[in-house]
Amino acid sequence: MTETIECVQPKRLAVFGFVDENAGSQASASYVVLESILQQGHTVDLYAIDGFVTPGRLAEFPNLTYVPLRVAWCATVWMWLKNVDNKRLNSIFEFAFAKVSFFFHTRKIRQKLQAAHLARPYDALLSFGLLSPWRLRNARTISWPQGPPSGELGWMLRNIRPLVRRLGLCYVFLLIMLYFWKCVVAVRAHRRSDIIIGGSRWTLSMWRRLGVASERLVSLPYPVDLSRFSPSSVSSDSANALPSAFQFLHLGRLVPRKRLDLLLESFTRVLKTDPSARLLIVGGFSYATAYKSLLEEYSTCPNIEYQERIPRTEVCDLLRNVQCSLQTSENEDFGSTIAESLSCGTPVVLGPSNGTADYLPDCCQTFSSYDPETISQAMLATIQRVRSEKQSTAAACRQSAEMWFDATAISTNLLRHICLPENDANPA
């Protein structure tokens, strides 16, 4: 790889993908990366499907050019789909047409992109949130997808019986076929990228299983805006004070592999030892609305609160005010909530197939297996640790965040893979 090569001269970059300051997860991480790249003086042309990705405050940078493109008849169909009253039919139509719309929009963007590249060559094409749909002649193509689809598919195949019990046989069959199709598409699409970035070592191992050579893989964590996500600025006496109730937080979408069942069962075991503990669950159920019945099954359990969503602007204060962020999810590429929690000085608990474990300080708990007893023991150990060493634990979490999630360091590392000797750039 090219870790020792520095980008001295400003680069001209084409960017495509999901970039949104207030979306959370990879879209907001991509925003932070792009902001850092612009601050370093590089020139960026941001190509986007008009109305789907907007630059937000990035438009204030003079070295960013926003290039929105629209296929008029696709926009007309989307407007028609919004008027379909039947929710099930609406979701089916929207899913199917999204593929059609994406194909025609990316074809139009490719034409615009290639014309701009011929007129004044780009040094690289960066694709955020997905594998690049194209590659550029004599330029590096770097993709930072949200994660390999084989992770979701692998979990579904291992847990097909509980999935069928909750979602129904036909629906599970369609989901599995969808992720099989996504894996096939990924196997073909990854060849367009010179470099594929993953959020963790676990992610890279999954890409290798899909046939990506190790020399084309780079592990980089999502960056965090460390000035925004930071510990609360209170006096040391207040910082050492603990509320009477210890609150755990699960923040993020609740698809089946997030293991809401384990989360709830583990918390009930914690309550037997510490009845003052509380659990706040924030997140929508995405395609698996049937899993919402789990909340009803535990409705008699005290100290559990559920919210479907909170505004992105309130996430930082929430992470500062809880005592621990918890993820029981399996096959996790990178948990952005975990990174943001550490940045706020809040300890975390997660499991063995959660890639974010690569970046945890020693004070945080990782449970060794996905069973309620093991998870509840990790939760109880966190309660004990925070109550006895709150300030040092918060300091260790923040130090880890500053070490791993600094946007300038991550964007600089990303740019190193662009700054190759001229004859190393892919010719086709």
N, C-alpha and C positions, 0 to 999 in steps of 0.2 A: 504494500500500500504506500501512500505518499504523505505520511504524517509529518515528515520533516520539511516539506515544501511549503513556503509561505506565499500568500497572495499579496504581492507588493503593489502591483498596478490595479486600479479599479477595474472590475469586470462588468461586462454587459450580459445580463441574464434575462432569459424568458422564464416566466413562472406560470404554472397552471395548477388548479386544484382547489381544495377547501381552505379558505382563509377567512377567519371571522374572530374579531376581538372578544366577542361576548357569547360565543357558542359553547365554550368548554371543550374538553378533550383535545383531539389533535388539531381541530380547526383553530382554536385559540393559541395552541403551541406554535402552529405554522405562522400565525400573526406575529408572535413574539420573535420568531426566527427572522421573518421578513423585515420587521422593524429594525432589528439589529443589523442586518445586511445593508439596509438603506442608510443607517447611521454611520456605517463604515465607508460610505461614499460610493458604493457600487450602483450601477444603473439597472433598473428593473422594469421590464414590460410585463404587466400582470394581465394575462389573457383569461377571460371568464365568460360564462354563459350569462348574458344580460339579465339582471334581476335575481340571479341565484347566488353569485359571489360579488360583493362590493368591497372597495378598499377601506371604507371607514376613514379613520384618522390618518391612515397611511397616505391618503391623497394629499396631505399637507407637505409631503416630501417632494421637492422639485425633481429629484432623480427617479421618481416613479411615474410611469405612464400606464394608465388604466385602459385596457382594450376590451370593452364588452361587445359581444356579438350575439345576434339573435336570429333564429329561423322563424319567420313570421307565422307560418302555418302551424308550427309546433306550439307557439304561444296561444293561438286560437283554440287548439285542441285542449290545452291545459285549462283555459277558461271554461270550456264546455264541461270538462270533467268535474270542475268544482260544483256544478249544478246537479250532479248525480246524487240523489237522496239516499239510495241504498248504500250503507257504509261498507258492507262486504263487497258489493260490486265495485264501489268506488276504489277500494284498496287494490282489488285485482286489476282494474283498468289502469290505475295510476302506476302500479308496479310494472305492468307490461309496457305502457307507453313511455315510461322513464328510460327504458333501454333504447327505444326507437328515437326518442328525443336526443338522448346522449350521443347516439351514432351520428345523427345529422348535424348536431352542434359541433362535435369534435371534428367532423369533416370540414366544416366551414372554418373553424379555428385553425386547423392544420394548414389550410390554404393561405390564410392571413399570416400565420407564423412563418411558413416557409418563404413567402414573398419578402417578409421583413428580414429574414436571415440571409437571403440572397443579396438584398440591397445593402445590408450592414450586418455582418455575421455576429451571432451571439457566441459567447464563450461557453455557455451551458444552458441546458433546459432543466429546470427544477419542477418536479411534480409532487405536490403535497396532498396526502390523504388517499392517493391511489397510484397504481403503477402507471407510468407515462403511456398515453395512447400513441405516441410518436417517438421518433428519435431524429436528431439533427445531424447532417453531414459535417464532419470535422469539428464536432462540439461534443462535450460530455452531456449525457442524459442521466440525471440522478433522480431516483424516485424514493419518496418517503411515505409508503402506504401505511394505512392505519393498523394493519396486521394481516397475517396470512389467513386466508379463508379455511385452511386445513385445521386450524385450531378449533374453530366452531364446529366444523364437520366431525372431527375426531371425538369431541365431547358428546355430540349428539349420538354417534354410533355406539359409544360406550354406555350411554344412559337412555337407550331407546325405550325401555319399558316404562320408567316414570314419565318420560315425555309423552308417550301414547296415553298413559292414564290421565294426564292433565289436559292434553291438547287434542287428543283424538288421532286415530290411525291415519286418516286421509291427510290431515293437516301436517302431521309429522313427516309423512312420505313426501309431500310437496316441499317442506323445508329441507329435507335431506337432499332431494334432487336439486334444489336451488344451490346448496353449498357444493354439491358435486360439480355443478355447472360452473360455479365461481372458481373452483380449483382448476378446472380445465382451462378456463379463460386466463387464470393467473400463470399457468404453466406456459402458455403461448405469449402472454404479455410481458413476462419478466425479461424476455430476450431483447426487448427494446431498450432496456436500461443498462448502462455501464456499471452503475452502483445502485444497490438497494439498501436503504437504511432501515434498521429495526430498532425498536425501543429498548431491547434487552437481549441477553444471550439466549433466553428461551425463544424469542422471536426468530433469531438467526437460525436456531436449530430447526425450526419449522420450515423456514425458507429452503434450507439445505435438503430437507425431505422432498420438497417440490422441484428439486433439480438445479437450484441456484448454486454456482460454485462459490466456495468460501472466500476467494479473493475478490469477489464482487459484493461482498456483504460487509456492512459497517454498523456497529452498535453505537447509537447515540440516544440518550434520554430526551424526553420532551423538556424544553426549557420552561422556566417559570419567570414571570415578571416579579423579581425579588423585592422591588421597591413597593409593589402593590400588595403582594402576599408576604407579610412580615409579622413577627410577634407583636402583640399589643404593647403599646408604649404606656406602661403603668409603672408605679413605684415598685421597688423590690418587695416591700411588705405585701402589697396587693398581689404581686406575681406569685408569692409563696402561698397565698390563701387559696384554699380549695372550697368549692361549694359542697354542701352536704350530700348532694347526689352526684355520682360519677356518670357522665353522659357519653355513650358511644354514638358514633355517627356512621351510617352507611349512605353515601351520596353517589348516585349514578343510576343509569338505566337498569331495569330489573329483568333482563333476559334470563332464560333458564340456567345457563352456566354460571350466573352470578350467585347461585345457590342461596336463594332467599330461605329455602327450607332449613338449611344448616344454620343460617344466621339466627332465625327465630328459635330453633331448638337449643342452640348454644346459649342464647341469652336467657332462656328459661332456667338453664342450669346455673348460670351466674347468679340469678336472683335467689336461688336457694342458699347461697353463701353470703351474698350482699344484696339484701332486699331494697337498698336505696338506689341501686344502679338503674340507669335509664337508657333507652335505645330510641334514636330518631332515625327513621328511614325516609330518604328523599329520592324520588326517581319514578319515572313512568315505566309501564310494562311493555312498551314497544309492541312487537308482534305477538307476545305471549300474555294477553290479557287474562287468560284463564288462571294464570298463576296468582292473580289477585285474591283468589279464594283462600290462599294461605294466610292472608291477613285476617280473614274471617275465622279461620280455624284457631287462631291464637288471640281472638278478640277478648277472651276472658283473662288473658295474661296481663298483669299490670305493667305500667311504666313503658309501654310501647306506643310510639306516636308515628304516624305516617303522613307525609305530604307528597303530593304528586310532583311538584316542582317548586323551586324558588328562583327569583331573578338572579342572573349571573352576578349582578352588582352586589348582592348580599352574601355571596359565597365566602368571601374572605372573612367577614365578621363571624359567620357561622363556624368556620374552621378554627378561629381563635377562641370561640366560646365553649366548644366541646372539649372533652378531656382526651378523646381518642377517636381516630378514624379507623374503621374496620372494613376489610374486604374479604369475603368468604369465596370470591369468584375463582373459578378454575380457568386455565388456559388464557391468562391475561397478558396481552402484549405489554402494556404499560398503563398503570393506573394514574391518570392525571390528578385525581383527588388525593392520592397518596403523596405525590410530589408537592402539591400545594399545601397539604397539611404539614409536612415537614418544614416547608418554608415559613409557616406560621408558628413553628415551635410546638406543634401538636404531634404526639407519638402515634404510631400506627400498628395495626395487627393484620397480617396477611399470610397466605399459604404457599406451598412449595411450587406450584405452577403459575405463580404470579411473577412476571418478569421484573416488576418494580423492586423485588427483593434484592436485586443487584446493587441498589443505592441506599440501603437502610443503614443507620448507625446501630451500634451494638445494643443501645438501650431499647430498641423496638423488638417486638415479639414476632417470630414467624412460627406458625404451627406446622408440625411435620406431616400431618395427614388430615384428610377432609372428613372428620367425624366430630360429632357434637362435644364429646368429652375432651378431646385434644384442643379444640378451639376454645371451649369455655375455660380451660386451664390457662391458655395464653391470655385470655381476656382478664382473668383474675390476677395473673402475674403483672399485667399492665396497670391494673388498679393499685396494686401494692407498690409498684415502682414509682408511679406518679405521686402517690400520697406521701411517699418517704423522700423522694428526690425530684420534686417538681421542677425546680429551677434548672438543675443540671441536665435533666432530661430534655427540657425545652431548648437549652443551649446546644445540646448535642444534635437535636433534630435540625435546628437552624444551620449549624455548621455543616452538616451533611448536605443540606439543600444548596448552600453556597458553593460547596465543592463540586456538586454534580449538575445543578440545574441553571447555572449562569448562562444567560442568553448569548453574551458576547463570546464566551469560550465555545459554546456549542456551534454557533454560526461560523466562527473561525475554523473550527474543526471540519464543518461541512464544506467550506470553501476550499480547504486544502485538497479535497478530492477533485476540484475543478482545475487547480493550478498544476497540471501535469506538463511534462515536456511536450512540445508540439506534436512530435511523431507518435505520442501515446494516445492522442484523441482518436475516438472511433471514426473510421473513414466513411461509414455508411449508416 
